[in-house]
Amino acid sequence: MAIRAVAQCHNIDDLRGLAARKVPKMIFDFIDGGAEDEFTLRRSSDGFNSYQLVPHNFVDVSEINIATEVLGRAVDAPLIVSPMGLQKLFHHKGEEALVPAAGNHNIPYTLSSASSTSIEGVGNLSSGPKWFQIYVWKDREIVRDFIDRCKGAGFSALCLTVDVPITGNRERDVRNGFALPLKLTPAMVLNILSKPCWLYHAKRNPLPTLANLVDRGEGDTSVANLSRYTEEQLEKAISWDDAAEMKAQWDGPLGIKGVLRAEDAARAAEMGFDAVIVSNHGGRQLDHAPAPIDVLPEIVEAVDGRCQVILDGGVRRGTDVLKALCLGATACMAGRPYLFGLAAGGQAGAERAMEILKGEIRRDMMLLGCADVKDLGPQFLRQVG
Ligand SMILES: Cc1cc2nc3c(=O)[nH]c(=O)nc-3n(C[C@H](O)[C@H](O)[C@H](O)COP(=O)(O)O)c2cc1C
């Protein structure tokens, strides 16, 4: 049933619609929503409309190559799964569905620090590239512990998220009673009862929690307690020295996620970071922060080829990926497209999202007159508005 339903989704927006029908409203809104007035959330996708793609004719496009290299690994497409916490809330298999999906498509999967499957649990789920998203924790022992565990579990890269000194003000979650502590309204209870498949699995499986932190809860492993612990532990006085220390400890490919200023990107490149990930956290943190696509050109210029630049956020179409690559990104991270797929139909849904984006990229390159993703550049773009 799930496979048939996801096969009938022809674009990411169709998967979003199916996800909305499958999971309770409070869960859907947790995926779909952004901070405050959601200006940044909307702009992150709308910003791609500031560019048109201008086709070159008389180009041999009988063979299209969309494979590339990201953080030292050959990948089948310029796509990366962004880190997203608690995936077992969206589908009972959570990371156990999304990691193999990414592995089958040979695109990197980034495990969130707040994942509902542990670092060790994810290590064996696929042979594809696996990255781990890390924060600077006040207790630096946690940082050391995560790094050691990632090395042991075969993760190939780290992604340091720097835009969460505090969680953004996501009003859909507050209104839905989804903020901690959980407050279920009668309307929400009725809504949950109207999603029998999600409810069936929710009742048969243990409650999802922050699997990497269960030994930090002093006996209380509930998501509420561990989320509170995480919020307290997020370092609010993060400095470039912390970033340098992490680089020395990890001693492998390292990206920095949440960069929106050219000077920060230049500093990261100068320090030897391997990738700058241009991101506003999917519009979930500071509302009215710029869209990644809007600041990408100045960041590419500041980095000046010293490290890779990855765009994260707002991507819903293959043409969005082409535009980012034309502006100098190596690849695009995306979050919600794969979560919509996961919520809509588990691994099959997540793979459908990957298939859709890959298929669009391939077709659009042919239409654009560009046979290899490495040849995309500003010659194909026209800025409007
Ligand atoms: C439900 C959800 C959970 C997220 N959790 C994390 C997280 O744990 N760590 C992190 O660095 N970013 C997290 N993000 C942000 C994503 O990594 C990414 O920046 C964002 O989703 C990109 O925007 P997009 O969804 O439009 O592609 C989360 C996003 C969503 C939607």
The ligand as a MOL file (V3000), in Angstrom:
LIG
                    3D

  0  0  0     0  0            999 V3000
M  V30 BEGIN CTAB
M  V30 COUNTS 31 33 0 0 0
M  V30 BEGIN ATOM
M  V30 1 C 12.4680 18.0040 11.8560 0
M  V30 2 C 13.8270 18.6320 11.6850 0
M  V30 3 C 14.8290 18.3590 12.6140 0
M  V30 4 C 16.0920 18.9420 12.4720 0
M  V30 5 N 17.0890 18.5980 13.3610 0
M  V30 6 C 18.3400 19.1020 13.1800 0
M  V30 7 C 19.4100 18.6880 14.0200 0
M  V30 8 O 19.2400 17.8510 14.9110 0
M  V30 9 N 20.6400 19.2340 13.7900 0
M  V30 10 C 20.8760 20.1420 12.7890 0
M  V30 11 O 22.0110 20.6070 12.6120 0
M  V30 12 N 19.8630 20.5410 11.9710 0
M  V30 13 C 18.6240 20.0310 12.1400 0
M  V30 14 N 17.6140 20.4110 11.2790 0
M  V30 15 C 17.9060 21.3360 10.1690 0
M  V30 16 C 18.3390 20.5370 8.9320 0
M  V30 17 O 19.5880 19.9280 9.1530 0
M  V30 18 C 18.4820 21.4330 7.6980 0
M  V30 19 O 19.3110 22.5120 7.9980 0
M  V30 20 C 17.1410 21.9540 7.1740 0
M  V30 21 O 16.1430 20.9680 7.2710 0
M  V30 22 C 17.3250 22.3700 5.7190 0
M  V30 23 O 16.1600 22.9080 5.2170 0
M  V30 24 P 15.1280 22.0770 4.2870 0
M  V30 25 O 14.3480 21.2280 5.2210 0
M  V30 26 O 14.3420 23.1320 3.6150 0
M  V30 27 O 15.9300 21.2520 3.3230 0
M  V30 28 C 16.3490 19.8310 11.4000 0
M  V30 29 C 15.3370 20.0920 10.4790 0
M  V30 30 C 14.0920 19.4970 10.5960 0
M  V30 31 C 13.0420 19.7780 9.5530 0
M  V30 END ATOM
M  V30 BEGIN BOND
M  V30 1 1 1 2
M  V30 2 1 2 3
M  V30 3 2 2 30
M  V30 4 2 3 4
M  V30 5 1 4 5
M  V30 6 1 4 28
M  V30 7 2 5 6
M  V30 8 1 6 7
M  V30 9 1 6 13
M  V30 10 2 7 8
M  V30 11 1 7 9
M  V30 12 1 9 10
M  V30 13 2 10 11
M  V30 14 1 10 12
M  V30 15 2 12 13
M  V30 16 1 13 14
M  V30 17 1 14 15
M  V30 18 1 14 28
M  V30 19 1 15 16
M  V30 20 1 16 17
M  V30 21 1 16 18
M  V30 22 1 18 19
M  V30 23 1 18 20
M  V30 24 1 20 21
M  V30 25 1 20 22
M  V30 26 1 22 23
M  V30 27 1 23 24
M  V30 28 2 24 25
M  V30 29 1 24 26
M  V30 30 1 24 27
M  V30 31 2 28 29
M  V30 32 1 29 30
M  V30 33 1 30 31
M  V30 END BOND
M  V30 END CTAB
M  END
